[in-house]
Amino acid sequence: MDRLSVNLCGIKLDNPVIPASGTFGYGYEFAEIYDINCLGTFSFKGTTKDPRFGNPTPRIAECTAGMINAVGLQNPGVDKVITEELPKLKACFHKPVMANVSGFSVEDYAYTCERLDKEEQVGWLEVNVSCPNVHGGGMSFGTNPEAAAEVTRAVKRVTTKPVIIKLSPNVTDIVSIAKACEDAGADGISLINTLLGMRIDLRTKKPIIKNTMGGFSGPAIFPVALRMVYQVAHAVKIPVVGMGGVSTAEDVIEMMLAGATAVEVGAQNLVNPTACKEIIEDLPAVMDQYHINSLNEIIGGVKNG
């Protein structure tokens, strides 16, 4: 398995495949289907300071080569995640896990990250800056380099574990935001979060999603995600975790060639619960097909011209 192993912010992964936050619960749900210890790690459900019921339904819409969701960060809050979810997770997953954190103020982010940083099983903090800034007019923290950097600095002040900032693609210049996070002390960047999309019901002439719009994910967004991973990986010196429409072992290798050290799989888990297991199993044969001895050797290996 060593030919599949990578190092993410100082922590060794047996392979680079990581189920993305919001598509894998807290792990134990999928552990009923297969041994999830075959994964490199996984990013658990987005966690906020306080419990959230989420957005009103309907909040899922199907579309060609993807889906739209507006779940709204439904979660029990950090206290219950620590006391109830993490013990169940620990019983079935024996590797460091990635804690995904969301917030609506800088103070929210810092509080939640400080709490989770103390948990033994948490290896990385993946900080989602796609949330609306309640003190900044409602715009996402991730749409502004200064706001993203402010969150990064606040979290780094109260944590000891690697901090990976998860960026939104709904911006004009993702590179400037990634570099601002790097300058503020981020240990890694993950991207992309969902694109903004909508669907309309032709019978009612109303948006299918109650919130009108939601996050568009699935295979259709892969080329956009790949482009952004390439741009960011070539602009920063810290590791990049690539995601967005990944559904095959070939996609994983393509993301790594673009510059990703590890690769998250999102919507495909909702289509096929064993998707990540199958991708890991397929990787050696695909590597052989393209004469790849080690995944470490191909990170950022895309040839220009």
N, C-alpha and C positions, 0 to 999 in steps of 0.2 A: 504493500500500500504506500510505501515511501514515495513512489513516483507521483502519487497524487497529493502529497502533503504540501502545505504552504504555511507561512508564518504571518499571522495577522496581528500587528501591533505588539509583537513580542510573545504571542501565544501560538503554539503549534496547533494546526488543524490537520486531521488525518486526510481531509480532502477539502476543496474550496466551496462545497455546496451547502448553502444555508437557507432554510425556509424563511421567508420574509415575514415581518411582523404583520399581524392582522389576518394571516392566512393559515396559522398553525397553532392558534390558541396558546396554551401554556405547555404544550408538548404531550401531556399525558393522554389527551384525546386521540392523538395519532399513535401513541404507544400501544393502543388496543389493536392496531392494524398491523404494525411491524415494529421491529427493534430500532428505535430512533437513534440509538448510539452509533449507527452507521453514518450519521450526518457529521459534517465538520463541526457545526453547532447549529443553533437556530435562534431567531430573534423573536422573543415572546410578545404577546399582545400589547399594544401601546398602553402605557400606564400613566395616569395622571395623579395629581396630589389628592383630589377628592373623587368619590365615585361618580360615574357618568352613566346615565341610562341610554344615551345616544340620541340620534335624530328620529323624528317620526317616520313611520312607514307609509308607503313603500320606499325602501332605500337601496334596492338593487335593481338594475336594469341590464338585460342582456343586449349584446350588439355583435356585429360581425367581428370575429377574431378577437373578442374581448368582453369586458363587462364594465359597468359603471356602478360604483358604490358610494353611498353617503351614510355609512354606519354611524359616524360621529363619535369615534373613540370610546365606544361603550366598554367600560371596565369597572371593577369593584373598588378602585382607588388603591394607592400604594400600601396602606396599612394592611388591607386584606390580601393583597398580592403577597406581601411578606409573610403573613401569618397563616394563610390558607393555600395559596396557589404554589408558592415555592416549595413547601414540604412535599406536595404531591408530585411536582416536577422532579424533585431530587430523587424520588423513589424509582423513577424510570429513566432518568437521563444522568449519566455519570461523567459529564464533561462540563467545562465552563459554558455558561449560556449568555446570550446577548440580551441585555435589558433595554427595551425600547421605551423611551420616555417622551411624553408630550406635555405641553403647558400653555397657559394663556397669559403668563407674565414671566419676567426673568426670575422673580422670586419662586414661582411655581416650579420652574425647571430645576433651580438650585436645590430646593427642598426635596423634591422627588429623587433627584440623582444622588444627593447626599445619603438618603435613606438606603437606596439600592446598592450604593457603593460598598456599604458595610456587609452585604450579604455574601457569604463564602462562595456560593455557586455562580455569582455574577462575574463574568470575565471581562465584558466590555459594556459600556453605556452607549447606546445608539440614540442620539438626541434628534428628534424629529422637529425641525424648525419650520414645518409647513403649517403650523397652527396660527390662528388669528391672534394678534397682539392686542389685548383688551385695553392696554394703556396707550396704544399707538394708532388709534383710529380703525382697528380691525384688520389692517393689512397683515399678511403673513410675515413672521419674523424672517423667513427665508427669502423674501423678495428684496431685502435691503442688506447690503454688506455690513453696515454698521450695526444693525439690529442682530444679525446672525452672529457677528463677532461678540456682541455684548452677552448673548446667551452662552457662547463658548467660554468666555472668560469667567462668567459667574459659575458655571458648572465645574470648570477646571480648579477654581479656588477651593471647592469643597469635596473634591474627589481624588482618589489615588489611582484608579484603574483607567485604562485607555478610553478616551472619549471620541466617538465617531459621530460626526454631524451628518444627518440625513437631509439632503437638499431637495427642494421642489424644482420641477422642470418648468414651472409656469412663470418664467422670468425671461428677460431679454439677454442677460449676460451671466450665465451660471459660473463662469470662470472667476469673475471678480468676487463673487460670493464665496466660492471655495477657497480662494486665496486669502480672503479676509478671515475666514475661520482658521486656516492654517496659521496665519500671523497671530491669531488670538490664542493659539496653543492647542488646537485640535490635533488628536493623534491619528485621525483618519477621516475620510469622507465617504459617505454612501449615497448613491444616486442611481436611478431617479425614483422619486416618489411618483404618484399617479399624475397624469395629465388631467386637465379639467374638461369634462364632457357632459353632454345631455342627450336625452331621447324624448320624442313626443309621441303620445298615443294618438294614432290617426282617428280612432273612433270618438274619443272625448276631446281631442284637440288640446289636451293638457300635458304638461311634462310628466313623464312616468315617475321620476323621482320626486318625492314630496318637497324636497329642498330645491327643486328645479334642476340643479347641476350636481355633479359628483365626480369622484376620481375614476378616470378611465385607465384600465389596465388590461393586460393580456398580450398575446403575440403581436397584435397590430402596432404596439408602441416600441417594439424591439429596435428598429433602426434609429429612432429618435434617442432612445436610451443609450445605444451603442455610441452614437455621435457625441453625446454629452460626456459619457465616461472617457472617451478618447480625449476630448478637449481638456477635461479636468485633470486626468492622469498625466497629461503632458505639461500641465501648468503648475502642479504642486509636487512636493517631495515626500509627502506622507502617503500611506497606502490608501487605495480606493477600493470600495466594495461596489461592484456593479450589479444593477438589477433593472428590470423593466421588460416584460414580455419573454423572459427566459423560460423555455419549455423542453429543451433537449440538451444532450451532452455537447453537441456541436455549438449550440448557443453559448454554453459555458466557455468553451475554448475561444470562441470569437470575442467574448467579453474580456477574457484574459489577454488575448492578443492586443486588444484596444488599451489595456493598461490596468485592468482589475486584478487585485491580489486574490479576492474571493468573490463569489457570485451568489446573490440571493434569488430565490425562486418564489414568486408570489401567487398570482392568480391561478397558475397551473395546479397548485395544491387543491384548489376548490373544484377543479375539473376532474382531477385524478389524485386521490389521496396518497397514492404511492409514487407520485411523480419524482420526488427527490431521491428516493431509494433507487428507482429505475435509472435516473440520470447518473448516479454514482456507479451503478453496475455497468452502465454503457461506456463510461469514460475510458477505461483501458483499451477497449477495441477501437474507439474513435481515435485515441492517441496513436495507436499502432497504424491506423489507416493513413494518418498524416505525419508519420515518422516523428512523433513527439516522445522523447524518452522521459521527460519530467515536466510537470506543469510549471514548476518554478522557472524553467528555462524560457517559457514563452510570454511571461508577464510583460506587457508593453512591447511585444515583438513584432507588431504590424510594420510592414515595409511600405514606405512612401514612394510614389512614382512608379 
